Amino acid sequence: MANPSKQPSPPRSALLSGRRRTSLIAALAGASAAVVVAAMLAAPASAATVFTDDFNDGNASGWSKSGGTWAVVTDGSGVLQQSNSGSELAREFAGDSGWTNYTVQARVKPVAWGASAPFVALAARASSSTTFYRLALLNTNRVELQAVRSGAVTVLGGVSRTVATGTFYTLRIVVSGSTVTGSVDGAQVATGTSTVSGTGRIGLQTFHASASFDDVLVDSSAAPPTTTPPTTTPPGTTPPPPPGFPTPTGQVAVNGTIPVSGVLDGGLRRYCCIGDGSQEESQDPMFDLAAGATLANVIIGAPAGDGVHCAGPCTLRNVWWEDVGEDAATFRGTSASFTFLVDGGGARSASDKVFQHNGAGTLTIRNFQVQTFGTFYRSCGNCSTQFQRNVVITGLTATTPGGRIVGVNSNFGDTARLSNITIVNDPSRRVTICQKYIGNDQGDEPPTNGVGPDNTNCFFAASDITYR
């Protein structure tokens, strides 16, 4: 809820939305409330506040979800709630990936515990969904300050204290250089040094737990200023396109998955953002296409979450991914007669897969370009339900570094038909054109089973591949 008289406009270096909090004092009462109010009033001066959100406007605009079931409660409490206590790791991220030294504070209430060592947490300097600093309330009546790098947890410190469901706790993390400090209800619980993450966004997290979050505040006055301002694009403007990509005609803010039935023509506007840009498999897609839907003339900005999901036959025409997160697109459905089409467009920075084929049917990809990729097309190697899958790729320009053009399961009868493939910057010809695997439905990593061509699974000739 905006209140300019209480929250002056942040400096240009803040680079974030001007969402504001409302006063907590009127909503709190009693001695325990006084502790929380004191903790909030101990926050840095509002002149250095770069982000606040009390969710009283009824939405989570500005936050990017990754896993879990999140919603703003509109019963007057104005909190953001993650209601699925069975979710392994649910997250909401906000802020700027270039933030360095700052304080983040939020009121956090555990609602219910699930199984398997549950906790609820506040995060700072989240450079990905699995790398950040975290102040966690554990259901073992303990609070821990943790450094998490690619999922590996190092405990910087902690204390034993009562952690009860139904109670709000004010969590606060200060990151300044390599020093990280955490406090609960105004009392410091731990401090330590770490180089796990130097910059990153803020985050709200649950692990096998449900929880409510409120009154989030980010302030830069408690830490020394950065020597180099973050190089991000100010809100309301469109960043320049990557080399070889079209220039966006405008920008569309994305606050959650966009369902598409029929045709969505984006007019080459840039849609941004969702997820955190990592390979975390629980991220939501930016677009969810119903069977028969078409997505056209869209530029997908970063982070892009899990890109595009197709529930059945779909068409992606002139769609561009500026930075592939988990996957650019995933194709689903159970019928062998299903057909999918990717016509034009491009993708870049896919550390793993670009196109993931989980369902049955045939995917045709034509006149596409990819820059920096792990696997361009992959027939799912370990889905719980397996099918024969077919892919036809023609008119592809693939610029290395890259791993393989296609990966198919020989034991399920997959086929890949390739023509007019151009591979750029690969003088040693290290890119694998067609990799065969032995797929399974047990979730195990599938072993490889040779490379093509073989006129059984991999159909192409030397003349179909050009190197330059």
VENVENGI-V137362 format. One record per residue. N is the residue number from 1. RES is the residue in one letter. PSI is psi in whole degrees, -180 to 180 (* if undefined). OMEGA is omega as a letter, one per 30 degrees, with the letter a starting at -180 (NA if undefined). BURIAL is # if it has 16 or more other ideal C-beta (glycine too) atoms within 10 Angstrom, else .. Layout:
n	res	psi	omega	burial
N	RES	PSI	OMEGA	BURIAL
N	RES	PSI	OMEGA	BURIAL
This chain:
n	res	psi	omega	burial
1	M	124	a	.
2	A	141	l	.
3	N	75	a	.
4	P	-29	a	.
5	S	-26	a	.
6	K	-22	a	.
7	Q	96	l	#
8	P	158	l	.
9	S	133	a	.
10	P	158	l	#
11	P	162	a	.
12	R	-31	a	.
13	S	-15	l	#
14	A	-43	l	#
15	L	14	a	#
16	L	172	a	#
17	S	158	a	#
18	G	36	l	#
19	R	141	a	#
20	R	156	l	#
21	R	158	l	#
22	T	168	a	#
23	S	138	l	.
24	L	-19	a	#
25	I	-41	a	.
26	A	-23	a	.
27	A	-6	a	.
28	L	151	l	#
29	A	157	l	.
30	G	172	a	.
31	A	-41	a	.
32	S	-36	l	.
33	A	-35	a	.
34	A	-35	l	.
35	V	-44	a	.
36	V	-43	l	#
37	V	-44	l	#
38	A	-39	l	.
39	A	-40	l	#
40	M	-41	a	#
41	L	-19	l	.
42	A	-3	a	.
43	A	161	a	#
44	P	161	a	#
45	A	147	a	.
46	S	-21	a	#
47	A	-23	l	.
48	A	9	l	#
49	T	126	a	#
50	V	-12	l	#
51	F	135	l	#
52	T	153	l	#
53	D	122	l	#
54	D	-1	l	#
55	F	14	l	#
56	N	-12	l	#
57	D	0	l	.
58	G	9	l	.
59	N	169	a	.
60	A	38	l	#
61	S	136	a	.
62	G	-7	l	#
63	W	147	l	#
64	S	119	a	#
65	K	145	l	#
66	S	97	a	#
67	G	160	l	#
68	G	179	l	#
69	T	100	a	.
70	W	141	l	#
71	A	148	l	.
72	V	126	l	#
73	V	125	a	.
74	T	30	l	.
75	D	14	a	.
76	G	-15	a	.
77	S	-27	l	.
78	G	57	l	#
79	V	156	l	#
80	L	123	a	#
81	Q	136	l	#
82	Q	113	a	#
83	S	-5	a	#
84	N	99	a	#
85	S	-8	l	#
86	G	-6	a	.
87	S	131	a	#
88	E	-49	l	.
89	L	107	a	#
90	A	138	a	#
91	R	149	l	#
92	E	133	a	#
93	F	148	l	#
94	A	164	l	#
95	G	-159	a	#
96	D	133	a	#
97	S	-15	l	#
98	G	0	l	#
99	W	140	l	#
100	T	-77	a	#
101	N	119	a	#
102	Y	172	l	#
103	T	133	l	#
104	V	138	a	#
105	Q	144	l	#
106	A	155	l	#
107	R	129	a	#
108	V	130	l	#
109	K	112	l	#
110	P	135	a	#
111	V	-46	l	#
112	A	145	l	#
113	W	141	l	#
114	G	-152	a	#
115	A	175	l	.
116	S	66	l	.
117	A	61	a	.
118	P	155	l	#
119	F	165	l	#
120	V	150	a	#
121	A	161	l	#
122	L	141	a	#
123	A	152	l	#
124	A	156	a	#
125	R	50	l	#
126	A	102	l	#
127	S	-15	l	#
128	S	-179	a	#
129	S	-12	a	#
130	T	10	l	#
131	T	119	a	#
132	F	176	l	#
133	Y	143	a	#
134	R	136	l	#
135	L	113	a	#
136	A	137	l	#
137	L	112	a	#
138	L	149	a	#
139	N	5	l	#
140	T	22	a	.
141	N	53	l	.
142	R	148	l	#
143	V	131	a	#
144	E	140	l	#
145	L	122	a	#
146	Q	147	l	#
147	A	124	a	#
148	V	121	l	#
149	R	115	a	#
150	S	38	l	.
151	G	-16	l	.
152	A	126	a	.
153	V	130	l	.
154	T	124	a	.
155	V	117	l	.
156	L	-20	l	#
157	G	169	l	#
158	G	171	l	#
159	V	158	l	.
160	S	132	l	.
161	R	157	a	.
162	T	130	l	.
163	V	110	a	#
164	A	146	l	.
165	T	150	l	.
166	G	4	a	.
167	T	132	l	.
168	F	137	l	#
169	Y	139	l	#
170	T	110	l	#
171	L	142	a	#
172	R	132	l	#
173	I	132	l	#
174	V	124	l	#
175	V	123	a	#
176	S	107	a	.
177	G	-128	l	.
178	S	7	a	.
179	T	132	l	.
180	V	130	a	#
181	T	137	l	#
182	G	144	l	#
183	S	156	l	#
184	V	126	a	#
185	D	40	l	#
186	G	-6	a	.
187	A	126	a	.
188	Q	134	l	.
189	V	-24	a	#
190	A	154	l	#
191	T	151	a	.
192	G	176	l	#
193	T	144	a	.
194	S	151	l	#
195	T	23	a	.
196	V	-43	a	#
197	S	127	l	#
198	G	-22	l	.
199	T	162	l	#
200	G	173	a	#
201	R	177	l	#
202	I	161	a	#
203	G	152	l	#
204	L	133	a	#
205	Q	150	l	#
206	T	151	l	#
207	F	110	a	#
208	H	46	l	#
209	A	156	l	#
210	S	151	a	#
211	A	162	l	#
212	S	146	a	#
213	F	142	a	#
214	D	161	l	#
215	D	60	l	#
216	V	134	a	#
217	L	135	l	#
218	V	131	a	#
219	D	142	a	#
220	S	-3	a	#
221	S	-19	a	.
222	A	-2	a	#
223	A	154	a	#
224	P	150	a	.
225	P	153	l	.
226	T	146	a	.
227	T	-26	l	.
228	T	119	a	.
229	P	145	l	.
230	P	138	a	.
231	T	79	l	.
232	T	166	a	.
233	T	129	l	.
234	P	151	l	.
235	P	146	l	.
236	G	-4	l	.
237	T	165	a	.
238	T	123	l	#
239	P	158	l	.
240	P	150	a	.
241	P	156	l	.
242	P	160	l	#
243	P	133	l	.
244	G	-4	a	.
245	F	153	l	#
246	P	153	l	.
247	T	125	a	.
248	P	145	l	#
249	T	-10	a	.
250	G	-174	a	.
251	Q	138	l	#
252	V	123	l	.
253	A	131	a	.
254	V	122	a	#
255	N	-3	l	.
256	G	174	a	#
257	T	135	a	#
258	I	114	l	#
259	P	142	a	.
260	V	124	l	#
261	S	144	a	.
262	G	-130	a	.
263	V	130	l	.
264	L	113	l	#
265	D	112	a	.
266	G	-4	l	#
267	G	29	a	.
268	L	33	l	#
269	R	155	a	#
270	R	122	l	#
271	Y	126	a	#
272	C	137	g	#
273	C	170	l	#
274	I	149	a	#
275	G	-159	a	#
276	D	8	l	#
277	G	6	a	#
278	S	-174	l	#
279	Q	14	a	#
280	E	128	a	#
281	E	-2	a	.
282	S	7	a	#
283	Q	151	l	#
284	D	155	l	#
285	P	159	l	#
286	M	-38	l	#
287	F	136	l	#
288	D	105	a	#
289	L	128	l	#
290	A	164	l	.
291	A	131	l	.
292	G	0	a	.
293	A	159	l	#
294	T	132	l	#
295	L	124	a	#
296	A	146	l	#
297	N	56	a	#
298	V	137	l	#
299	I	122	a	#
300	I	115	a	#
301	G	178	a	#
302	A	140	g	#
303	P	149	a	#
304	A	8	l	#
305	G	-133	l	#
306	D	27	l	#
307	G	-118	a	#
308	V	134	l	#
309	H	134	l	#
310	C	119	a	#
311	A	-22	l	#
312	G	-157	l	#
313	P	134	a	#
314	C	165	l	#
315	T	129	l	#
316	L	109	a	#
317	R	119	l	#
318	N	50	l	#
319	V	135	a	#
320	W	132	l	#
321	W	112	a	#
322	E	-27	l	#
323	D	103	a	#
324	V	131	l	#
325	G	-101	l	#
326	E	-66	l	#
327	D	156	l	#
328	A	-46	l	#
329	A	147	l	#
330	T	131	a	#
331	F	128	a	#
332	R	178	l	#
333	G	159	a	#
334	T	-2	a	.
335	S	134	l	.
336	A	-17	a	.
337	S	-6	a	.
338	F	139	l	#
339	T	141	a	#
340	F	145	a	#
341	L	128	l	#
342	V	113	a	#
343	D	107	a	#
344	G	-180	l	#
345	G	-170	a	#
346	G	168	l	#
347	A	153	l	#
348	R	160	l	#
349	S	53	l	#
350	A	98	a	#
351	S	-21	l	.
352	D	-109	a	#
353	K	153	l	#
354	V	-61	a	#
355	F	126	a	#
356	Q	122	a	#
357	H	102	a	#
358	N	-27	a	#
359	G	-168	l	#
360	A	174	l	#
361	G	-166	a	#
362	T	129	l	#
363	L	127	l	#
364	T	128	l	#
365	I	124	a	#
366	R	145	l	.
367	N	53	a	.
368	F	153	l	#
369	Q	143	l	#
370	V	139	a	#
371	Q	117	l	#
372	T	107	a	#
373	F	156	l	#
374	G	-71	l	#
375	T	129	a	#
376	F	-48	l	#
377	Y	136	l	#
378	R	123	l	#
379	S	126	a	#
380	C	126	a	#
381	G	-16	a	#
382	N	31	l	.
383	C	151	a	#
384	S	-25	l	.
385	T	124	a	.
386	Q	153	l	#
387	F	167	l	#
388	Q	134	a	.
389	R	149	a	#
390	N	142	l	#
391	V	140	l	#
392	V	120	a	#
393	I	125	l	#
394	T	141	l	.
395	G	38	l	.
396	L	133	l	#
397	T	116	a	#
398	A	117	a	#
399	T	124	a	#
400	T	163	g	#
401	P	145	a	.
402	G	158	a	#
403	G	-61	a	#
404	R	152	l	#
405	I	-52	l	#
406	V	153	l	#
407	G	123	a	#
408	V	160	l	#
409	N	109	a	#
410	S	-34	a	#
411	N	-15	l	.
412	F	4	l	#
413	G	21	l	.
414	D	151	l	#
415	T	146	l	#
416	A	123	l	#
417	R	118	a	#
418	L	140	l	#
419	S	152	l	#
420	N	52	l	.
421	I	125	l	#
422	T	126	l	.
423	I	126	a	#
424	V	138	l	.
425	N	44	l	.
426	D	64	a	.
427	P	-28	l	.
428	S	-2	l	.
429	R	53	a	.
430	R	-19	l	.
431	V	127	l	#
432	T	129	a	#
433	I	-50	a	#
434	C	110	a	#
435	Q	130	l	#
436	K	146	l	#
437	Y	165	l	#
438	I	100	a	.
439	G	166	l	#
440	N	168	l	#
441	D	23	a	.
442	Q	-1	a	.
443	G	6	a	.
444	D	154	l	.
445	E	122	a	.
446	P	140	l	#
447	P	155	l	.
448	T	160	a	.
449	N	40	l	.
450	G	175	l	.
451	V	157	a	.
452	G	-170	g	#
453	P	158	a	#
454	D	-2	a	.
455	N	21	l	.
456	T	-54	l	.
457	N	-36	a	#
458	C	112	a	#
459	F	106	l	#
460	F	161	l	#
461	A	167	l	.
462	A	-34	a	.
463	S	-14	l	.
464	D	-10	a	#
465	I	127	l	#
466	T	135	l	.
467	Y	138	l	.
468	R	*	NA	.
